[in-house]
């Protein structure tokens, strides 16, 4: 058996590293401290919509912000804020400041939602949601008719399961007058798959509801400008038109197995519409 030779201080690298001088150590720490905590932005962003400049949809916004009589109140699920193709910011930027207010959470109102409790207690606040007691929005009195004052339109922003969870965990929402959109046109958000044929994006829901309650079709047309701009750009750069899950299932072209959750979701949405 051969004995291993002892490592000499001159040939062993480990002792040399341990003997690093204070100046060397300080130099290493200075280099490490200069590394940014967050990765640098590699693409310029639009100062208004905060999207990369190449995919900015601000060119589709109205030339001047719209100022309807009513307000839109968005109750947004936290997960929705992370989506890159969300439409709620389009509502905010299309309307005058104060005409579209967003609160974020899974239950409403909470202490941090300043001013929301007062809005929900207002007799002119209505919830756009297909609850069992919801009436068609056309049955509501339009603003300016028979002395009807402006509304506060409450929208739930998130996927259908998220919106349903918000509604059932927020007793204040269940007490609001509820209305629903019936006979709606097909969604123009054609680069994103909708659950059923009657589903609309948050932007489309707000724009259509507002135009009906204020008897002003121009509102809907101008508010949908950013969405149309976004979809046009995406389609010109490789995106494809998406049909709803309901449509694909009926045509037997849905690419995945239909689980119990999806089947139940589609059944509920179809019944509500």
C-alpha angles and dihedrals in degrees: 000000000000121000118229113245117246115255111250120222090237096055102034114091097197096068090049090056091049090053092061110148124240089250092054092048092049090050092053092050091049090054092048093048089055092062109100116241092223126047112258119258107258096187131050113246130214109252090220109044094019092225122129108281092241092061099034114140097194091108087073095056119107112273087240124026113260120244111200121177094243130063131229118222114197118201102195128196109229092238091059092064089065095058114105095208100048121141104205092091088057089061092049095050095042093058133062115267110279093024093092119038124182126205120184128212147084096258130036139248107017131166092264092055096088113202095002096107090057091050092050090050092053112110090223094058114110131181120225099215133117097243119159091262097043117126128206109276090234088068091066119093111258118240111273094021116117090349095304110166125212120292134229105226111205115204127186109221116205142062117315093261090048093049091048091050091050091050096050094044094050112070091186090063092052089058095055125099104261130207134179138205114244130188090015122177119253114282116266090208089097097158092065126063114243122203095234139005092259097054120112133189120252090258093051093046093051094044095049095044092048094049091051096047092047096039090234117125089181090072093062094045095051095041092055092057096098093049092051090048091051095048093047092052093047093049091049089053103050106288118131132218112264123216119206120267088244091055094047092048092050090049090047091235099111104131097216138057112267108242126201092258094055093043091052092046093052092047092052094047092048091050092047093051 
